Amino acid sequence: MKLDLAKAVYEAQWFDFGPGTRLKIRPYPATLSNMAFRDGAIVIAGASSFDMFQHCLVDWDGVNDADDKPLKLTAEVKKKVFDFRLGQQEIDGNTLSISDFVLRKAREISDSIEADEKN
């Protein structure tokens, strides 16, 4: 059996989130995961989802406050963005909040690493 650890990376990648906005997202490692399985589906509690969001969103660019000044990405800002599902954008025909997008992309990164390993 061969394991290509070079493809299993924790580094973050930049993704476009609407016009002029980029989010830097990293995968969520399974070692931090707190998930349950119910009827074959993964169930994640709100606190666990927030932990994932907080870990995976590393940086952002093009996000401004109400005064149109760059908004610093802090733990408090992340909590408000997550709690109130802020930053709605139309992405690929779906309206996603920043938190939805981050969690989806983090999962895609992990799935991509897993798929590479299977091939």
DSSP file (Angstrom, degrees, kcal/mol; ACC not computed):
  #  RESIDUE AA STRUCTURE BP1 BP2  ACC     N-H-->O    O-->H-N    N-H-->O    O-->H-N    TCO  KAPPA ALPHA  PHI   PSI    X-CA   Y-CA   Z-CA
    1    1 A M              0   0    0      0, 0.0     2,-0.4     0, 0.0     0, 0.0   0.000 360.0 360.0 360.0 135.9    0.0    0.0    0.0
    2    2 A K        -     0   0    0      2,-0.0     2,-0.5     0, 0.0     0, 0.0  -0.917 360.0-163.3-112.6 140.5    1.2    3.5   -0.9
    3    3 A L        -     0   0    0     -2,-0.4     2,-1.3     3,-0.0     3,-0.1  -0.984   8.5-154.6-121.6 120.1    0.2    6.7    0.9
    4    4 A D    >   +     0   0    0     -2,-0.5     3,-1.4     1,-0.2     4,-0.5  -0.717  17.8 174.9 -93.8  87.1    0.9    9.9   -0.9
    5    5 A L  T 3   +     0   0    0     -2,-1.3     3,-0.4     1,-0.3    -1,-0.2   0.665  69.0  76.0 -68.2 -16.4    1.0   12.3    2.1
    6    6 A A  T 3  S+     0   0    0      1,-0.2    -1,-0.3    -3,-0.1    -2,-0.1   0.800  95.6  49.1 -65.1 -27.6    2.1   15.1   -0.2
    7    7 A K  S <  S+     0   0    0     -3,-1.4     2,-1.4     1,-0.1    -1,-0.2   0.683  92.5  81.8 -84.6 -18.4   -1.5   15.4   -1.4
    8    8 A A        +     0   0    0     -4,-0.5     2,-0.3    -3,-0.4    -1,-0.1  -0.689  68.1 161.8 -89.2  88.7   -3.0   15.4    2.1
    9    9 A V        -     0   0    0     -2,-1.4   104,-0.1     2,-0.1    -3,-0.0  -0.824  41.7-160.2-116.4 149.6   -2.5   19.1    2.9
   10   10 A Y        +     0   0    0     -2,-0.3    -1,-0.1    16,-0.1    -2,-0.0   0.447  55.5 121.7 -99.8  -5.0   -3.9   21.4    5.6
   11   11 A E        -     0   0    0     15,-0.1     2,-0.2     1,-0.1    -2,-0.1  -0.215  62.5-116.6 -65.0 150.7   -3.1   24.6    3.7
   12   12 A A        -     0   0    0     14,-0.2     2,-0.3    12,-0.1    14,-0.3  -0.500  22.6-153.5 -86.4 155.9   -5.8   27.0    2.7
   13   13 A Q  E     -A   25   0A   0     12,-2.8    12,-2.9    -2,-0.2     2,-0.3  -0.928  19.2-114.4-126.4 151.8   -6.8   28.0   -0.8
   14   14 A W  E     -A   24   0A   0     -2,-0.3     2,-0.3    10,-0.2    10,-0.2  -0.700  32.2-176.0 -86.8 138.1   -8.4   31.2   -2.1
   15   15 A F  E     -A   23   0A   0      8,-2.2     8,-2.8    -2,-0.3     2,-0.3  -0.991  27.5-116.6-132.3 141.6  -11.9   30.9   -3.6
   16   16 A D  E     -A   22   0A   0     -2,-0.3     2,-0.4     6,-0.2     6,-0.3  -0.612  25.7-173.7 -75.9 134.3  -14.0   33.6   -5.3
   17   17 A F        -     0   0    0      4,-3.5    74,-0.1     1,-0.5    -1,-0.1  -0.751  60.1 -46.3-129.1  83.1  -17.2   34.4   -3.4
   18   18 A G  S >  S-     0   0    0     -2,-0.4     3,-1.4     2,-0.1    -1,-0.5  -0.128 104.1 -22.0  78.6 177.2  -19.2   36.8   -5.6
   19   19 A P  T 3  S-     0   0    0      0, 0.0     3,-0.1     0, 0.0    -3,-0.0  -0.391 131.0  -8.7 -64.3 122.2  -17.8   39.9   -7.3
   20   20 A G  T 3  S+     0   0    0     -2,-0.2     2,-0.5     1,-0.2    -2,-0.1   0.542 107.7 110.4  74.9   7.7  -14.6   41.2   -5.8
   21   21 A T    <   -     0   0    0     -3,-1.4    -4,-3.5    39,-0.0     2,-0.4  -0.960  40.7-178.7-121.4 132.0  -14.7   39.0   -2.7
   22   22 A R  E     -AB  16  61A   0     39,-2.7    39,-2.5    -2,-0.5     2,-0.4  -0.973   9.4-158.8-127.1 143.6  -12.3   36.1   -2.0
   23   23 A L  E     -AB  15  60A   0     -8,-2.8    -8,-2.2    -2,-0.4     2,-0.7  -0.975  12.4-141.9-121.8 135.0  -12.3   33.7    0.9
   24   24 A K  E     +AB  14  59A   0     35,-2.8    34,-3.0    -2,-0.4    35,-1.1  -0.870  30.9 179.7 -98.8 117.5   -9.3   31.7    2.0
   25   25 A I  E     -AB  13  57A   0    -12,-2.9   -12,-2.8    -2,-0.7    32,-0.2  -0.930  15.4-168.2-126.9 139.3  -10.5   28.3    3.1
   26   26 A R        -     0   0    0     30,-1.9   -14,-0.2    -2,-0.4   -15,-0.1  -0.869  33.8 -96.1-120.4 159.3   -8.8   25.2    4.5
   27   27 A P        -     0   0    0      0, 0.0    80,-0.1     0, 0.0    79,-0.1  -0.276  34.6-117.4 -69.7 160.0  -10.1   21.7    4.9
   28   28 A Y        -     0   0    0     78,-0.3     2,-0.1    75,-0.1    24,-0.1  -0.885  29.8-128.6 -99.6 118.9  -11.5   20.5    8.3
   29   29 A P    >   -     0   0    0      0, 0.0     3,-1.8     0, 0.0     4,-0.4  -0.407   8.7-130.8 -71.2 141.2   -9.4   17.6    9.7
   30   30 A A  G >  S+     0   0    0      1,-0.3     3,-1.2     2,-0.2    -2,-0.0   0.761 103.0  71.6 -60.2 -26.1  -11.3   14.6   10.8
   31   31 A T  G 3  S+     0   0    0      1,-0.3    -1,-0.3     3,-0.0    -3,-0.0   0.738 101.8  43.7 -64.8 -21.2   -9.4   14.6   14.1
   32   32 A L  G <  S+     0   0    0     -3,-1.8    -1,-0.3     2,-0.0    -2,-0.2   0.493  90.8 120.0 -96.7  -5.4  -11.4   17.7   15.1
   33   33 A S    <   -     0   0    0     -3,-1.2     2,-0.2    -4,-0.4    -3,-0.0  -0.312  37.9-177.4 -70.5 140.2  -14.7   16.3   13.9
   34   34 A N        +     0   0    0     11,-0.1    11,-0.5    -2,-0.1     2,-0.3  -0.699  31.2 146.3-133.4  79.0  -17.7   15.8   16.2
   35   35 A M        -     0   0    0     -2,-0.2     2,-0.3     9,-0.1     9,-0.2  -0.794  33.0-153.6-118.9 156.9  -20.4   14.3   14.0
   36   36 A A  E     -C   43   0B   0      7,-2.1     7,-3.4    -2,-0.3     2,-0.5  -0.913  13.7-134.4-123.8 155.5  -23.2   11.8   14.5
   37   37 A F  E     +C   42   0B   0     -2,-0.3     2,-0.4     5,-0.2     5,-0.2  -0.950  23.0 177.2-112.3 128.5  -24.8    9.5   11.9
   38   38 A R  E >  S-C   41   0B   0      3,-2.7     3,-2.0    -2,-0.5    -2,-0.0  -0.976  72.7 -18.6-133.3 119.3  -28.6    9.2   11.8
   39   39 A D  T 3  S-     0   0    0     -2,-0.4     3,-0.1     1,-0.3    -1,-0.1   0.861 127.8 -52.6  53.8  38.9  -30.3    7.1    9.2
   40   40 A G  T 3  S+     0   0    0      1,-0.3     2,-0.3     0, 0.0    -1,-0.3   0.419 117.4 110.6  81.7  -2.0  -27.2    7.1    7.1
   41   41 A A  E <  S-C   38   0B   0     -3,-2.0    -3,-2.7     2,-0.0     2,-0.5  -0.784  71.4-117.2-106.2 150.2  -26.9   10.9    7.1
   42   42 A I  E     -C   37   0B   0     -2,-0.3     2,-0.5    -5,-0.2    -5,-0.2  -0.727  28.3-162.3 -83.7 129.9  -24.3   13.0    8.8
   43   43 A V  E     -C   36   0B   0     -7,-3.4    -7,-2.1    -2,-0.5     2,-0.5  -0.966   6.4-173.0-116.6 125.2  -25.7   15.2   11.5
   44   44 A I        -     0   0    0     -2,-0.5    -9,-0.1    -9,-0.2     2,-0.0  -0.974  18.7-132.6-121.3 126.8  -23.7   18.2   12.8
   45   45 A A     >  -     0   0    0     -2,-0.5     4,-2.7   -11,-0.5     5,-0.2  -0.314  28.1-107.8 -71.9 159.6  -24.8   20.3   15.7
   46   46 A G  H  > S+     0   0    0      1,-0.2     4,-2.5     2,-0.2     5,-0.2   0.892 119.7  51.2 -55.3 -43.9  -24.7   24.1   15.5
   47   47 A A  H  > S+     0   0    0      1,-0.2     4,-2.2     2,-0.2    -1,-0.2   0.905 112.0  46.9 -63.3 -40.4  -21.7   24.3   17.8
   48   48 A S  H  > S+     0   0    0      2,-0.2     4,-2.2     1,-0.2    -2,-0.2   0.895 110.9  52.0 -68.1 -39.2  -19.8   21.8   15.8
   49   49 A S  H  X S+     0   0    0     -4,-2.7     4,-2.7     1,-0.2    -2,-0.2   0.907 110.2  49.2 -62.3 -40.8  -20.7   23.5   12.5
   50   50 A F  H  X S+     0   0    0     -4,-2.5     4,-3.2     2,-0.2     5,-0.2   0.910 108.2  53.1 -65.7 -41.1  -19.4   26.8   14.0
   51   51 A D  H  X S+     0   0    0     -4,-2.2     4,-2.1     2,-0.2    -1,-0.2   0.917 111.4  47.2 -57.8 -42.6  -16.2   25.1   15.1
   52   52 A M  H  X S+     0   0    0     -4,-2.2     4,-2.7     2,-0.2     5,-0.2   0.947 113.6  47.2 -63.0 -49.0  -15.7   23.9   11.5
   53   53 A F  H  X S+     0   0    0     -4,-2.7     4,-2.4     1,-0.2    -2,-0.2   0.929 112.3  49.8 -58.0 -47.8  -16.5   27.3   10.0
   54   54 A Q  H  < S+     0   0    0     -4,-3.2    -1,-0.2     1,-0.2    -2,-0.2   0.883 115.3  43.5 -61.5 -40.1  -14.2   29.1   12.4
   55   55 A H  H  < S+     0   0    0     -4,-2.1    -1,-0.2    -5,-0.2    -2,-0.2   0.895 116.3  46.3 -70.7 -40.7  -11.3   26.7   11.7
   56   56 A C  H  < S+     0   0    0     -4,-2.7   -30,-1.9    -5,-0.2     2,-1.0   0.814  94.1  76.6 -80.4 -32.1  -11.8   26.6    7.9
   57   57 A L  E  <  +B   25   0A   0     -4,-2.4   -32,-0.2    -5,-0.2     3,-0.1  -0.711  53.3 163.9 -84.3 107.2  -12.2   30.4    7.2
   58   58 A V  E     -     0   0A   0    -34,-3.0     2,-0.3    -2,-1.0    -1,-0.2   0.824  58.1 -18.6 -93.5 -37.4   -8.6   31.6    7.4
   59   59 A D  E     -B   24   0A   0    -35,-1.1   -35,-2.8     2,-0.0     2,-0.3  -0.966  54.1-151.2-161.5 167.3   -8.8   35.0    5.7
   60   60 A W  E     -B   23   0A   0     -2,-0.3     2,-0.4   -37,-0.2   -37,-0.2  -0.989   0.1-160.0-149.6 160.6  -10.9   37.1    3.4
   61   61 A D  E    S+B   22   0A   0    -39,-2.5   -39,-2.7    -2,-0.3     3,-0.1  -0.999  74.0  26.9-140.8 135.5  -10.4   39.9    0.9
   62   62 A G  S    S+     0   0    0     -2,-0.4     2,-0.6     1,-0.3    -1,-0.1   0.638  80.1 128.3  88.6  15.0  -13.0   42.4   -0.4
   63   63 A V        -     0   0    0      8,-0.2     8,-3.0   -41,-0.1    -1,-0.3  -0.927  36.0-176.5-106.3 122.2  -15.2   42.3    2.6
   64   64 A N  B     -D   70   0C   0     -2,-0.6     2,-0.1     6,-0.3    -3,-0.0  -0.787  20.9-122.4-118.2 158.9  -16.0   45.8    4.0
   65   65 A D    >   -     0   0    0      4,-2.9     3,-2.1    -2,-0.3    -1,-0.1  -0.174  49.6 -79.7 -85.9-173.5  -18.0   47.1    6.9
   66   66 A A  T 3  S+     0   0    0      1,-0.3    -1,-0.1     2,-0.1    -2,-0.0   0.738 133.0  54.5 -62.7 -23.3  -20.9   49.5    6.8
   67   67 A D  T 3  S-     0   0    0      2,-0.1    -1,-0.3     3,-0.0    -2,-0.0   0.278 119.7-111.2 -92.0  10.0  -18.5   52.5    6.3
   68   68 A D  S <  S+     0   0    0     -3,-2.1    -2,-0.1     1,-0.3     3,-0.0   0.775  75.1 134.6  64.2  30.3  -17.0   50.7    3.3
   69   69 A K  S    S-     0   0    0      1,-0.1    -4,-2.9     0, 0.0    -1,-0.3  -0.838  70.4 -85.2-103.7 146.8  -13.7   50.1    5.1
   70   70 A P  B     -D   64   0C   0      0, 0.0     2,-0.6     0, 0.0    -6,-0.3  -0.249  44.7-132.8 -52.4 130.5  -12.0   46.6    5.0
   71   71 A L        -     0   0    0     -8,-3.0     2,-0.2    -6,-0.1    -8,-0.2  -0.785  15.3-131.6 -92.3 120.7  -13.5   44.4    7.7
   72   72 A K        -     0   0    0     -2,-0.6     2,-1.0     1,-0.1     5,-0.1  -0.508  19.0-122.9 -72.4 135.5  -10.9   42.6    9.8
   73   73 A L        +     0   0    0     -2,-0.2     2,-0.2   -13,-0.1    -1,-0.1  -0.703  48.3 158.6 -83.2 102.9  -11.6   38.9   10.1
   74   74 A T     >  -     0   0    0     -2,-1.0     4,-2.6     1,-0.1     5,-0.2  -0.694  56.7-102.8-117.4 171.0  -11.8   38.3   13.9
   75   75 A A  H  > S+     0   0    0     -2,-0.2     4,-2.1     1,-0.2     5,-0.1   0.890 123.3  50.8 -61.1 -39.7  -13.4   35.6   16.1
   76   76 A E  H  > S+     0   0    0      2,-0.2     4,-2.0     1,-0.2    -1,-0.2   0.907 110.8  47.8 -65.8 -42.0  -16.2   38.0   16.9
   77   77 A V  H  > S+     0   0    0      2,-0.2     4,-2.8     1,-0.2     5,-0.2   0.920 110.4  52.2 -64.8 -44.0  -16.8   38.8   13.3
   78   78 A K  H  X S+     0   0    0     -4,-2.6     4,-2.5     1,-0.2    -2,-0.2   0.909 108.6  51.6 -58.1 -42.1  -16.8   35.1   12.4
   79   79 A K  H  X S+     0   0    0     -4,-2.1     4,-3.3     2,-0.2     5,-0.2   0.921 112.3  45.0 -62.2 -44.7  -19.4   34.4   15.1
   80   80 A K  H  X S+     0   0    0     -4,-2.0     4,-2.2     2,-0.2     6,-0.3   0.911 112.5  51.1 -66.4 -42.2  -21.7   37.1   13.8
   81   81 A V  H  <>S+     0   0    0     -4,-2.8     5,-1.8     1,-0.2    18,-0.3   0.915 117.6  40.3 -60.0 -42.6  -21.3   36.0   10.2
   82   82 A F  H ><5S+     0   0    0     -4,-2.5     3,-1.0    -5,-0.2    -2,-0.2   0.948 115.0  49.6 -71.5 -50.2  -22.1   32.5   11.2
   83   83 A D  H 3<5S+     0   0    0     -4,-3.3    -2,-0.2     1,-0.3    -3,-0.2   0.850 122.7  31.7 -60.3 -37.0  -24.9   33.2   13.7
   84   84 A F  T 3<5S-     0   0    0     -4,-2.2    -1,-0.3    -5,-0.2    -2,-0.2   0.250 103.7-123.3-109.6  12.2  -26.8   35.5   11.3
   85   85 A R  T < 5 -     0   0    0     -3,-1.0    -3,-0.2    -4,-0.3     3,-0.2   0.904  47.2-177.5  48.7  52.1  -25.9   33.8    8.0
   86   86 A L      < +     0   0    0     -5,-1.8    12,-2.0    -6,-0.3    13,-0.4  -0.298  46.2  47.5 -79.2 162.2  -24.4   37.0    6.7
   87   87 A G        -     0   0    0     10,-0.2     2,-0.2     1,-0.2    -1,-0.2   0.901  68.0-167.2  79.0  44.5  -23.0   37.7    3.3
   88   88 A Q        +     0   0    0      9,-0.2     2,-0.3    -3,-0.2     9,-0.2  -0.445  13.8 169.8 -66.6 131.4  -25.6   36.1    1.0
   89   89 A Q  E     -E   96   0D   0      7,-2.4     7,-3.0    -2,-0.2     2,-0.7  -0.980  39.4-115.0-139.5 150.9  -24.4   35.7   -2.6
   90   90 A E  E     +E   95   0D   0     -2,-0.3     2,-0.5     5,-0.2     5,-0.3  -0.812  40.8 175.7 -86.2 115.6  -25.7   33.9   -5.6
   91   91 A I  E >   -E   94   0D   0      3,-3.7     3,-2.0    -2,-0.7    -2,-0.0  -0.981  66.2 -21.6-127.1 118.3  -23.2   31.2   -6.4
   92   92 A D  T 3  S-     0   0    0     -2,-0.5    -1,-0.1     1,-0.3     3,-0.1   0.867 128.7 -48.4  51.0  42.0  -23.8   28.7   -9.2
   93   93 A G  T 3  S+     0   0    0      1,-0.2     2,-0.4     0, 0.0    -1,-0.3   0.485 121.8 100.9  81.4   2.6  -27.5   29.4   -9.1
   94   94 A N  E <  S-E   91   0D   0     -3,-2.0    -3,-3.7     2,-0.0     2,-0.7  -0.934  71.4-128.3-120.0 144.6  -27.8   29.0   -5.3
   95   95 A T  E     +E   90   0D   0     -2,-0.4     2,-0.4    -5,-0.3    -5,-0.2  -0.831  38.5 177.5 -90.1 116.2  -28.0   31.7   -2.7
   96   96 A L  E     -E   89   0D   0     -7,-3.0    -7,-2.4    -2,-0.7     2,-0.1  -0.933  24.9-137.5-122.4 142.1  -25.3   30.9   -0.1
   97   97 A S     >  -     0   0    0     -2,-0.4     4,-2.4    -9,-0.2   -10,-0.2  -0.445  38.3-102.7 -81.5 168.4  -24.2   32.7    3.0
   98   98 A I  H  > S+     0   0    0    -12,-2.0     4,-2.8     1,-0.2     5,-0.2   0.920 124.2  51.5 -57.5 -43.3  -20.5   32.9    3.7
   99   99 A S  H  > S+     0   0    0    -13,-0.4     4,-2.4   -18,-0.3     5,-0.2   0.913 109.2  48.9 -64.4 -42.1  -20.8   30.1    6.3
  100  100 A D  H  > S+     0   0    0      1,-0.2     4,-2.3     2,-0.2    -1,-0.2   0.934 113.9  47.2 -59.1 -46.0  -22.6   27.8    3.8
  101  101 A F  H  X S+     0   0    0     -4,-2.4     4,-2.9     2,-0.2     5,-0.2   0.920 111.8  49.4 -63.2 -45.9  -19.9   28.5    1.2
  102  102 A V  H  X S+     0   0    0     -4,-2.8     4,-2.7     1,-0.2     5,-0.2   0.936 113.3  45.8 -61.2 -47.8  -17.0   28.0    3.5
  103  103 A L  H  X S+     0   0    0     -4,-2.4     4,-1.8     1,-0.2    -1,-0.2   0.887 114.2  49.1 -64.7 -38.2  -18.3   24.7    4.9
  104  104 A R  H  X S+     0   0    0     -4,-2.3     4,-2.2    -5,-0.2    -2,-0.2   0.937 113.8  45.0 -66.1 -46.4  -19.1   23.4    1.3
  105  105 A K  H  X S+     0   0    0     -4,-2.9     4,-2.5     2,-0.2    -2,-0.2   0.891 110.3  54.4 -66.6 -39.1  -15.7   24.4    0.0
  106  106 A A  H  X S+     0   0    0     -4,-2.7     4,-2.0    -5,-0.2   -78,-0.3   0.906 110.4  47.4 -60.2 -40.5  -13.9   22.9    3.0
  107  107 A R  H  X S+     0   0    0     -4,-1.8     4,-2.9    -5,-0.2    -2,-0.2   0.901 110.0  52.6 -66.2 -41.3  -15.7   19.6    2.3
  108  108 A E  H  X S+     0   0    0     -4,-2.2     4,-2.3     2,-0.2    -2,-0.2   0.890 107.9  51.5 -62.2 -39.5  -14.9   19.8   -1.4
  109  109 A I  H  X S+     0   0    0     -4,-2.5     4,-2.0     2,-0.2    -1,-0.2   0.948 112.7  45.3 -61.4 -48.0  -11.2   20.2   -0.5
  110  110 A S  H  X S+     0   0    0     -4,-2.0     4,-2.4     1,-0.2    -2,-0.2   0.913 112.7  50.7 -62.3 -43.0  -11.3   17.1    1.7
  111  111 A D  H  X S+     0   0    0     -4,-2.9     4,-2.7     1,-0.2    -1,-0.2   0.881 108.7  52.7 -62.2 -37.7  -13.2   15.1   -0.9
  112  112 A S  H  X S+     0   0    0     -4,-2.3     4,-2.3     2,-0.2    -1,-0.2   0.900 109.4  48.1 -64.7 -41.7  -10.7   16.1   -3.5
  113  113 A I  H  X S+     0   0    0     -4,-2.0     4,-1.7     2,-0.2    -2,-0.2   0.917 113.5  48.0 -64.3 -43.0   -7.8   14.8   -1.3
  114  114 A E  H  X S+     0   0    0     -4,-2.4     4,-1.7     1,-0.2    -2,-0.2   0.900 111.0  50.6 -64.8 -41.3   -9.7   11.6   -0.6
  115  115 A A  H  X S+     0   0    0     -4,-2.7     4,-1.5     1,-0.2    -1,-0.2   0.893 107.6  53.4 -63.9 -40.7  -10.4   11.1   -4.3
  116  116 A D  H  < S+     0   0    0     -4,-2.3    -1,-0.2     1,-0.2    -2,-0.2   0.895 108.0  51.4 -60.2 -39.3   -6.8   11.6   -5.2
  117  117 A E  H  < S+     0   0    0     -4,-1.7    -1,-0.2     1,-0.2    -2,-0.2   0.866 107.9  51.8 -66.4 -36.4   -5.8    8.9   -2.7
  118  118 A K  H  <        0   0    0     -4,-1.7    -1,-0.2     1,-0.2    -2,-0.2   0.799 360.0 360.0 -70.5 -28.8   -8.3    6.5   -4.2
  119  119 A N     <        0   0    0     -4,-1.5    -1,-0.2    -5,-0.1    -2,-0.2   0.469 360.0 360.0 -83.5 360.0   -7.0    7.0   -7.8
